[in-house]
């Protein structure tokens, strides 16, 4: 099957129709793919040099070395259903190969203010707290970074009815009091909060209570969510773009991007600290690569890290949706300012697009689901088995993230270390050697 995209010819290869509708990646080929890979390399990879020594401190020539990525620095996430972990796909007991590419989740369908505090002055709803705690426990066990979703909406229809009736100081106290309850219960376990949302069309809180309350909401993330974010933490609950997010829906659409820019400028002038810009976006129909590049190039005008907090990609059919999805994911990966993508949902219902599902009714990966797994787990992930050269060196270029590096020495012993590799123009040097008592710094390799 062939699909014309404006730049070269895109080839959909190795498609097997029938039960499970499995599609193998990569789906696309053409002149632009090679150029895309070069841009992705520049945006996300770093040079690594491994030096291996034997028990006598000499270079271990020709030994077997494995460099295995255990977690990517780029976040690939999923917005969970309101019931928590899905019964099929990610987090289920079956089809475990599909969830292996995800390293992050979003709780936004579980964490709405009306659900958590339906009555004025009440504590957080115990049942909802218990559900969120279970999801957080599972996410932490899997080493996943967690997004909270919206904390407070600018739309009066998306906050509790009792809060929508308040104004002035009473509204400010309610908003800030609610955020304090969240931090008291979940502080340090969540990596990002969409602090104040739906601001392109609404302004209820700042209009009724003033800009100062919005500023305090953003400022409180770094102070009261301590432990929930660390820029180089490879361990899951944080480790990525900053914790206070400004989120916008369909901001790349015509007209809305300029509104978002004006909003971000106004926030800066009001000294409201924004760590990360979160975008929700839907793509469908027949995507043209050139038009897509122009549309996504707008992101370069955002002078903050960017994530896609709710991405849906559809098409005229399941296969065309998969082709569109690979085109979108490749184009997003080319841009160094984008630091993560959260898919809006596994199923068609949650994705909001019939062809945008990642799993089918049987719980099996759709063509789009296969693309996600193949790109992020197989293609954009390093698992290298090689041999050291005559000086015990291995030099490779790998994606930023967490790695387990091991070497099997001539005597059969194995040296292992785990490291976090950040994106850098300078090569990272990792030394592997057996434990040797009495060896001081400056003596290794002598």
C-alpha positions as CSV (number, residue, x, y, z in Angstrom):
1,X,0.0,0.0,0.0
2,X,1.3,3.5,-0.9
3,X,0.6,6.8,0.6
4,X,1.7,10.1,-0.9
5,X,2.9,12.6,1.7
6,X,4.5,15.4,-0.3
7,X,8.0,14.4,0.5
8,X,9.0,11.1,-1.1
9,X,6.9,7.9,-1.1
10,X,5.7,6.4,2.1
11,X,5.6,2.6,2.1
12,X,3.3,0.6,4.3
13,X,5.1,-2.7,4.6
14,X,4.4,-6.2,6.1
15,X,0.8,-5.7,7.0
16,X,-1.1,-8.8,7.9
17,X,-4.9,-8.5,8.0
18,X,-7.1,-10.8,10.0
19,X,-7.2,-11.7,13.7
20,X,-5.5,-9.0,15.7
21,X,-4.7,-7.0,12.5
22,X,-1.1,-7.0,13.4
23,X,1.2,-4.5,11.6
24,X,4.9,-4.5,11.8
25,X,6.9,-1.3,12.0
26,X,8.4,0.5,10.5
27,X,5.5,1.5,8.2
28,X,7.2,4.4,6.5
29,X,10.1,4.6,4.0
30,X,11.3,7.3,1.7
31,X,13.9,10.0,1.4
32,X,12.6,12.0,4.4
33,X,12.9,9.1,6.8
34,X,16.8,9.2,6.7
35,X,16.7,12.9,7.3
36,X,14.2,12.4,10.1
37,X,16.5,9.9,11.8
38,X,19.4,12.3,11.7
39,X,17.3,15.0,13.4
40,X,16.1,12.5,16.0
41,X,19.7,11.5,16.7
42,X,20.7,15.1,17.2
43,X,17.7,15.8,19.5
44,X,17.8,12.8,21.8
45,X,21.1,10.9,21.6
46,X,24.4,11.2,23.4
47,X,27.9,9.6,22.9
48,X,28.9,6.9,25.4
49,X,32.3,5.5,26.0
50,X,32.7,2.3,28.1
51,X,36.2,1.3,29.4
52,X,36.6,-2.2,30.8
53,X,39.4,-3.3,33.1
54,X,40.1,-6.8,34.3
55,X,40.9,-8.0,37.8
56,X,44.6,-6.9,37.4
57,X,43.7,-3.4,36.4
58,X,44.6,-3.9,32.7
59,X,42.4,-3.1,29.7
60,X,40.0,-6.1,29.1
61,X,40.6,-6.7,25.4
62,X,37.8,-8.2,23.4
63,X,35.4,-8.9,26.2
64,X,31.7,-9.0,25.7
65,X,29.8,-5.8,26.6
66,X,26.1,-5.2,26.8
67,X,24.6,-1.7,27.0
68,X,20.8,-2.0,27.7
69,X,18.5,0.9,28.1
70,X,16.1,0.3,31.0
71,X,14.2,3.5,30.8
72,X,14.1,6.4,28.3
73,X,14.5,10.0,29.3
74,X,11.8,10.8,26.8
75,X,8.4,10.1,28.4
76,X,5.9,7.9,26.6
77,X,2.7,8.0,28.6
78,X,-0.9,7.1,28.7
79,X,-3.9,9.0,30.2
80,X,-5.5,6.3,32.4
81,X,-9.3,5.7,32.5
82,X,-11.3,7.0,35.4
83,X,-11.3,3.5,36.9
84,X,-7.5,3.4,37.2
85,X,-5.4,0.8,35.6
86,X,-7.0,-0.6,32.4
87,X,-8.2,-4.2,32.4
88,X,-6.6,-4.7,29.0
89,X,-3.3,-3.5,27.5
90,X,-1.2,-1.4,29.8
91,X,-1.2,-2.8,33.4
92,X,-3.1,-5.9,32.4
93,X,-1.8,-9.4,32.9
94,X,-2.0,-10.2,29.2
95,X,-0.2,-8.6,26.2
96,X,2.7,-7.5,28.4
97,X,4.7,-6.8,25.3
98,X,2.5,-3.8,24.5
99,X,3.0,-1.9,27.7
100,X,6.8,-2.2,27.7
101,X,7.2,1.0,25.8
102,X,5.3,3.2,28.4
103,X,7.2,4.8,31.2
104,X,4.6,7.4,32.3
105,X,0.9,7.8,33.1
106,X,-1.6,10.6,33.7
107,X,-4.3,10.6,36.4
108,X,-6.4,13.4,34.9
109,X,-9.5,11.3,34.6
110,X,-9.3,10.4,38.3
111,X,-8.3,13.8,39.8
112,X,-11.0,16.4,39.0
113,X,-11.7,18.8,41.8
114,X,-15.5,18.0,41.7
115,X,-14.7,14.3,42.3
116,X,-12.1,14.9,45.1
117,X,-13.9,17.7,47.1
118,X,-17.7,17.6,46.3
119,X,-18.6,19.5,49.5
120,X,-17.3,22.9,50.7
121,X,-14.7,22.5,53.4
122,X,-14.7,18.7,53.3
123,X,-11.6,16.6,53.2
124,X,-10.7,14.8,50.0
125,X,-13.1,12.0,49.1
126,X,-11.8,8.8,50.8
127,X,-12.9,6.5,48.0
128,X,-11.2,8.6,45.3
129,X,-8.1,9.0,47.4
130,X,-7.9,5.2,47.9
131,X,-8.2,4.7,44.1
132,X,-5.5,7.3,43.4
133,X,-3.2,5.8,46.0
134,X,-3.5,2.3,44.4
135,X,-2.7,3.8,41.0
136,X,0.3,5.7,42.4
137,X,1.6,2.5,44.2
138,X,1.4,0.6,40.9
139,X,3.1,3.4,38.9
140,X,5.9,3.6,41.5
141,X,6.4,-0.2,41.3
142,X,6.7,0.1,37.6
143,X,9.1,3.1,37.8
144,X,6.7,5.4,36.0
145,X,6.5,9.2,36.0
146,X,3.1,10.5,37.0
147,X,1.1,13.5,35.8
148,X,-1.8,14.7,37.9
149,X,-3.8,16.5,35.2
150,X,-5.8,19.6,35.9
151,X,-5.6,21.0,39.4
152,X,-8.0,24.0,39.0
153,X,-9.9,25.0,35.9
154,X,-10.6,28.5,34.7
155,X,-14.0,27.2,33.5
156,X,-16.6,27.6,36.3
157,X,-18.4,24.5,34.9
158,X,-15.4,22.3,35.7
159,X,-14.9,23.2,39.4
160,X,-17.3,22.1,42.2
161,X,-20.7,23.9,42.1
162,X,-20.1,25.3,45.6
163,X,-16.8,26.8,44.5
164,X,-18.4,28.4,41.4
165,X,-20.7,30.4,43.7
166,X,-17.7,32.0,45.5
167,X,-15.9,35.2,44.7
168,X,-13.0,37.2,46.0
169,X,-11.2,36.1,49.1
170,X,-13.5,33.2,49.7
171,X,-12.8,31.7,46.3
172,X,-9.0,32.3,46.7
173,X,-9.1,30.5,50.1
174,X,-11.1,27.6,48.5
175,X,-8.7,27.2,45.6
176,X,-5.5,27.4,47.7
177,X,-7.0,25.2,50.4
178,X,-7.9,22.5,47.9
179,X,-4.3,22.6,46.5
180,X,-2.9,22.2,50.0
181,X,-5.0,19.1,50.5
182,X,-3.6,17.6,47.4
183,X,0.0,18.3,48.4
184,X,-0.7,17.0,52.0
185,X,-2.0,13.7,50.6
186,X,0.0,13.2,47.4
187,X,3.0,15.6,47.6
188,X,6.3,14.1,46.4
189,X,4.5,11.3,44.4
190,X,3.5,13.3,41.3
191,X,5.9,14.7,38.7
192,X,3.7,17.3,37.1
193,X,0.5,19.3,37.7
194,X,-1.5,21.2,35.1
195,X,-2.0,24.0,37.5
196,X,-4.7,26.2,35.9
197,X,-6.4,25.0,32.7
198,X,-8.9,25.9,30.0
199,X,-7.5,29.4,30.0
200,X,-7.9,30.2,26.3
201,X,-11.6,30.4,26.6
202,X,-12.2,31.0,30.4
203,X,-10.8,33.1,33.3
204,X,-13.2,32.5,36.2
205,X,-10.7,32.2,39.1
206,X,-8.4,35.1,38.1
207,X,-11.5,37.2,37.2
208,X,-13.2,36.6,40.5
209,X,-10.2,36.2,42.9
210,X,-7.4,38.0,41.1
211,X,-4.1,37.0,39.3
212,X,-2.3,36.6,42.6
213,X,-4.1,33.4,43.4
214,X,-3.0,31.9,40.1
215,X,0.5,33.0,40.8
216,X,0.4,31.3,44.2
217,X,-0.9,28.1,42.7
218,X,2.1,27.9,40.3
219,X,4.6,29.0,42.9
220,X,3.4,26.4,45.4
221,X,4.3,23.4,43.1
222,X,8.0,23.7,43.6
223,X,7.7,24.3,47.4
224,X,4.9,21.9,48.4
225,X,5.5,19.1,46.0
226,X,9.1,18.6,47.0
227,X,10.5,15.3,46.0
228,X,8.1,15.1,43.1
229,X,10.5,16.4,40.5
230,X,14.1,16.1,39.7
231,X,15.5,16.9,36.3
232,X,17.8,13.9,36.1
233,X,16.0,11.4,38.3
234,X,15.8,8.1,36.3
235,X,13.5,6.6,38.8
236,X,10.0,7.2,37.4
237,X,7.8,9.4,39.6
238,X,9.5,12.5,38.4
239,X,12.6,12.8,36.1
240,X,11.6,15.0,33.3
241,X,10.1,18.4,32.4
242,X,9.3,20.7,35.3
243,X,6.4,20.2,37.6
244,X,4.3,23.4,37.1
245,X,2.6,23.1,33.7
246,X,0.5,25.5,31.7
247,X,-1.8,23.4,29.6
248,X,-3.7,24.3,26.4
249,X,-6.2,22.4,24.3
250,X,-5.8,22.3,20.5
251,X,-3.3,25.1,20.7
252,X,-1.7,24.3,17.4
253,X,-5.0,24.9,15.5
254,X,-5.3,28.1,13.4
255,X,-5.9,31.1,15.6
256,X,-5.5,29.3,19.0
257,X,-1.7,29.3,18.9
258,X,-1.5,33.1,18.9
259,X,-3.9,33.1,21.8
260,X,-1.7,30.7,23.7
261,X,1.4,32.8,22.9
262,X,-0.4,35.9,24.3
263,X,-1.4,34.0,27.3
264,X,2.1,32.8,28.0
265,X,3.4,36.3,27.6
266,X,0.9,37.6,30.0
267,X,1.8,35.0,32.5
268,X,5.5,35.9,32.2
269,X,4.7,39.6,32.7
270,X,2.7,38.6,35.8
271,X,5.7,36.7,37.1
272,X,3.9,33.4,37.1
273,X,6.5,30.6,37.0
274,X,5.8,28.0,34.2
275,X,8.1,25.1,34.0
276,X,6.5,23.2,31.1
277,X,3.9,23.8,28.4
278,X,1.5,20.9,28.0
279,X,-0.5,20.6,24.7
280,X,-3.6,18.5,23.9
281,X,-3.9,17.8,20.2
282,X,-5.8,15.6,17.7
283,X,-4.7,14.7,14.2
284,X,-6.9,12.9,11.7
285,X,-7.8,12.6,8.0
286,X,-4.9,12.4,5.5
287,X,-1.8,14.0,6.9
288,X,0.7,15.8,4.7
289,X,4.3,15.6,6.0
290,X,5.2,19.1,4.8
291,X,2.1,20.7,6.3
292,X,2.7,18.8,9.5
293,X,6.2,20.0,9.8
294,X,5.0,23.6,9.3
295,X,2.3,23.1,12.0
296,X,4.7,21.6,14.5
297,X,7.4,24.1,13.8
298,X,5.3,26.5,15.9
299,X,6.5,24.7,18.9
300,X,9.9,26.2,18.4
301,X,8.4,29.5,19.3
302,X,7.6,28.3,22.8
303,X,10.5,29.1,25.1
304,X,9.8,26.3,27.6
305,X,10.0,22.5,27.5
306,X,6.9,21.1,25.8
307,X,5.0,17.9,26.3
308,X,1.9,16.5,24.6
309,X,-0.4,15.7,27.5
310,X,-3.2,14.2,25.4
311,X,-2.4,13.0,21.9
312,X,-4.9,11.3,19.5
313,X,-4.0,10.4,15.9
314,X,-6.7,8.9,13.6
315,X,-7.2,8.3,9.9
316,X,-9.6,7.1,7.3
317,X,-8.9,3.5,8.5
318,X,-6.9,1.6,11.0
319,X,-4.0,1.3,8.7
320,X,-4.1,4.9,7.5
321,X,-4.3,6.0,11.2
322,X,-1.1,3.9,11.9
323,X,0.7,5.7,9.0
324,X,-0.5,9.0,10.3
325,X,0.7,8.1,13.8
326,X,4.2,7.2,12.7
327,X,4.4,10.4,10.7
328,X,3.3,12.4,13.7
329,X,5.6,10.6,16.2
330,X,8.6,10.9,14.0
331,X,8.0,14.6,13.4
332,X,7.5,15.2,17.1
333,X,10.7,13.3,18.0
334,X,12.7,15.5,15.6
335,X,12.1,18.6,17.8
336,X,14.4,18.8,20.8
337,X,12.0,21.0,22.8
338,X,9.5,18.2,23.1
339,X,10.2,16.0,26.1
340,X,7.3,13.6,26.3
341,X,4.0,12.4,24.8
342,X,0.9,11.0,26.6
343,X,-1.6,9.2,24.5
344,X,-5.2,10.2,25.3
345,X,-6.4,6.6,25.7
346,X,-5.9,3.0,24.7
347,X,-9.4,2.4,23.4
348,X,-11.4,4.2,20.7
349,X,-13.8,5.6,23.4
350,X,-11.0,7.1,25.4
351,X,-9.0,8.3,22.4
352,X,-12.1,10.1,21.1
353,X,-11.4,8.8,17.6
354,X,-12.6,5.5,16.2
355,X,-9.4,4.8,14.3
356,X,-7.2,6.2,17.0
357,X,-7.4,3.2,19.4
358,X,-4.2,1.5,20.5
359,X,-5.9,-1.7,21.4
360,X,-9.0,-3.4,19.9
361,X,-12.1,-4.9,21.6
362,X,-10.1,-8.1,22.2
363,X,-7.4,-6.1,24.0
364,X,-4.9,-6.8,21.2
365,X,-2.8,-4.0,19.8
366,X,-4.2,-2.2,16.7
367,X,-2.0,-1.2,13.8
368,X,-1.4,2.1,15.7
369,X,-0.6,0.2,18.9
370,X,2.0,-1.8,17.0
371,X,3.5,1.4,15.7
372,X,3.8,2.8,19.3
373,X,5.5,-0.4,20.6
374,X,7.8,-0.9,17.6
375,X,9.0,2.7,17.5
376,X,9.5,3.4,21.2
377,X,10.6,-0.1,22.4
378,X,12.4,-1.5,19.4
379,X,13.6,1.4,17.3
380,X,14.2,4.3,19.7
381,X,15.7,2.2,22.4
382,X,19.2,0.8,22.8
383,X,20.1,-2.8,23.6
384,X,23.6,-3.3,22.3
385,X,25.8,-6.4,22.5
386,X,29.3,-5.9,21.3
387,X,33.0,-6.5,22.1
388,X,35.6,-4.2,23.6
389,X,38.5,-3.2,21.4
390,X,42.2,-3.8,22.1
391,X,42.2,-1.1,24.8
392,X,39.0,-2.3,26.5
393,X,36.9,0.5,24.9
394,X,33.4,0.5,23.5
395,X,32.1,3.7,21.8
396,X,28.4,4.0,20.9
397,X,25.8,6.7,20.5
398,X,22.6,6.0,22.4
399,X,19.3,7.7,23.5
400,X,19.3,9.5,26.8
401,X,18.0,7.6,29.7
402,X,18.8,4.9,32.3
403,X,21.1,2.1,31.3
404,X,22.4,-1.2,32.7
405,X,25.9,-1.8,31.4
406,X,27.7,-5.1,31.9
407,X,30.9,-6.8,30.7
408,X,31.7,-10.5,30.9
409,X,35.4,-10.9,31.7
410,X,37.7,-13.7,30.5
411,X,37.4,-15.5,33.9
412,X,33.6,-15.6,33.5
413,X,32.9,-12.9,36.1
414,X,30.5,-10.1,35.2
415,X,30.9,-6.4,36.0
416,X,27.7,-4.4,36.1
417,X,26.8,-0.8,36.6
418,X,23.7,1.3,36.2
419,X,23.9,4.9,35.0
420,X,21.7,7.8,33.9
421,X,22.8,9.3,30.6
422,X,21.5,12.8,29.9
423,X,21.5,14.5,26.5
424,X,24.9,16.2,26.1
425,X,27.3,17.3,23.5
426,X,30.1,15.8,25.5
427,X,30.7,12.0,25.6
428,X,29.9,10.2,28.9
429,X,32.7,7.9,30.1
430,X,31.7,4.8,32.1
431,X,34.3,2.6,33.7
432,X,33.7,-1.1,34.4
433,X,36.1,-3.1,36.6
434,X,35.9,-5.8,39.3
435,X,35.9,-4.8,42.9
436,X,39.6,-4.5,44.0
437,X,40.3,-3.8,47.7
438,X,43.0,-1.4,48.5
439,X,42.9,0.5,45.1
440,X,42.7,4.2,45.6
441,X,41.5,6.8,43.2
442,X,44.3,7.6,40.7
443,X,45.5,4.0,40.7
444,X,42.8,2.4,38.5
445,X,44.3,0.9,35.3
446,X,47.9,1.3,36.6
